[in-house]
Amino acid sequence: MIDTSKYEGHTPAPWWMPSMELRGSSEPVVKMATFKREPSLADRTLIADAPLLLAEVKRLREALRQVSVAGRLDRAQAIARKVIE
């Protein structure tokens, strides 16, 4: 579990950094922040932890998928039991 309290006070999106735009298929996906001041510790921590946050999202999506599959199996087994009875 990620301690998100360390990101409190970060600069809200959208973020933009001149000459650095990350693109998806056809639309900009991420624009890095232009800070009017030196980035805060929360900003730097959030940027540095982006790979960790992405890994956590992927882990949670997989966990949800497994729960969903297990739920469908449970329902199928319950239906099968009723048919057999």
C-alpha positions as a Markdown table, in Angstrom:
| # | Residue | x | y | z |
|---|---|---|---|---|
| 1 | Met | 0.0 | 0.0 | 0.0 |
| 2 | Ile | 1.4 | 3.4 | -1.0 |
| 3 | Asp | 1.4 | 6.2 | 1.6 |
| 4 | Thr | -0.3 | 9.0 | -0.3 |
| 5 | Ser | 0.1 | 11.5 | 2.5 |
| 6 | Lys | 3.5 | 12.3 | 1.2 |
| 7 | Tyr | 1.9 | 13.9 | -1.9 |
| 8 | Glu | -0.3 | 16.3 | 0.0 |
| 9 | Gly | 0.2 | 19.8 | -1.3 |
| 10 | His | 1.4 | 18.8 | -4.7 |
| 11 | Thr | 0.8 | 21.1 | -7.7 |
| 12 | Pro | -2.6 | 20.2 | -9.3 |
| 13 | Ala | -2.6 | 19.0 | -12.9 |
| 14 | Pro | -2.4 | 19.8 | -15.8 |
| 15 | Trp | 1.3 | 19.8 | -15.7 |
| 16 | Trp | 3.5 | 21.2 | -18.4 |
| 17 | Met | 7.3 | 21.3 | -18.9 |
| 18 | Pro | 8.5 | 23.2 | -22.0 |
| 19 | Ser | 9.8 | 20.9 | -24.8 |
| 20 | Met | 8.7 | 17.8 | -22.9 |
| 21 | Glu | 5.3 | 16.4 | -23.9 |
| 22 | Leu | 4.6 | 12.7 | -23.6 |
| 23 | Arg | 2.1 | 11.5 | -26.3 |
| 24 | Gly | -0.2 | 8.6 | -26.6 |
| 25 | Ser | -1.6 | 7.4 | -29.9 |
| 26 | Ser | -2.8 | 10.8 | -31.1 |
| 27 | Glu | -3.5 | 13.0 | -28.0 |
| 28 | Pro | -1.2 | 14.3 | -25.4 |
| 29 | Val | -1.5 | 12.1 | -22.4 |
| 30 | Val | 0.8 | 13.8 | -19.8 |
| 31 | Lys | 2.0 | 17.3 | -19.6 |
| 32 | Met | 4.7 | 17.8 | -17.0 |
| 33 | Ala | 4.3 | 20.8 | -14.6 |
| 34 | Thr | 5.7 | 24.2 | -15.2 |
| 35 | Phe | 6.3 | 25.5 | -11.7 |
| 36 | Lys | 6.2 | 29.1 | -11.0 |
| 37 | Arg | 8.6 | 28.3 | -8.1 |
| 38 | Glu | 10.9 | 25.6 | -7.2 |
| 39 | Pro | 9.0 | 22.3 | -7.2 |
| 40 | Ser | 8.0 | 21.3 | -3.6 |
| 41 | Leu | 9.1 | 18.1 | -2.0 |
| 42 | Ala | 5.5 | 16.8 | -2.6 |
| 43 | Asp | 5.8 | 17.6 | -6.3 |
| 44 | Arg | 9.2 | 16.0 | -6.6 |
| 45 | Thr | 8.1 | 12.9 | -4.7 |
| 46 | Leu | 5.0 | 12.5 | -6.8 |
| 47 | Ile | 7.0 | 12.7 | -10.0 |
| 48 | Ala | 9.7 | 10.4 | -8.8 |
| 49 | Asp | 7.1 | 7.8 | -7.6 |
| 50 | Ala | 5.2 | 7.7 | -10.9 |
| 51 | Pro | 6.5 | 4.2 | -11.8 |
| 52 | Leu | 5.6 | 3.0 | -8.3 |
| 53 | Leu | 2.1 | 4.4 | -8.6 |
| 54 | Leu | 1.7 | 2.8 | -12.1 |
| 55 | Ala | 2.8 | -0.6 | -10.7 |
| 56 | Glu | 0.2 | -0.2 | -7.9 |
| 57 | Val | -2.6 | 0.6 | -10.3 |
| 58 | Lys | -1.6 | -2.5 | -12.4 |
| 59 | Arg | -1.5 | -4.7 | -9.2 |
| 60 | Leu | -5.0 | -3.4 | -8.1 |
| 61 | Arg | -6.5 | -4.0 | -11.6 |
| 62 | Glu | -5.2 | -7.5 | -11.6 |
| 63 | Ala | -6.6 | -8.1 | -8.1 |
| 64 | Leu | -10.0 | -6.7 | -9.2 |
| 65 | Arg | -9.9 | -9.0 | -12.3 |
| 66 | Gln | -9.2 | -12.0 | -10.1 |
| 67 | Val | -12.1 | -11.1 | -7.7 |
| 68 | Ser | -14.4 | -10.6 | -10.7 |
| 69 | Val | -13.4 | -14.0 | -12.1 |
| 70 | Ala | -13.8 | -15.7 | -8.7 |
| 71 | Gly | -17.2 | -14.0 | -8.3 |
| 72 | Arg | -18.4 | -15.4 | -11.7 |
| 73 | Leu | -17.1 | -18.9 | -10.7 |
| 74 | Asp | -19.0 | -18.6 | -7.4 |
| 75 | Arg | -22.2 | -17.6 | -9.2 |
| 76 | Ala | -21.8 | -20.4 | -11.7 |
| 77 | Gln | -21.2 | -23.0 | -9.0 |
| 78 | Ala | -24.3 | -21.8 | -7.1 |
| 79 | Ile | -26.4 | -22.1 | -10.2 |
| 80 | Ala | -24.9 | -25.6 | -10.9 |
| 81 | Arg | -25.8 | -26.6 | -7.3 |
| 82 | Lys | -29.4 | -25.5 | -7.8 |
| 83 | Val | -29.6 | -27.4 | -11.1 |
| 84 | Ile | -28.2 | -30.6 | -9.5 |
| 85 | Glu | -30.5 | -30.4 | -6.5 |
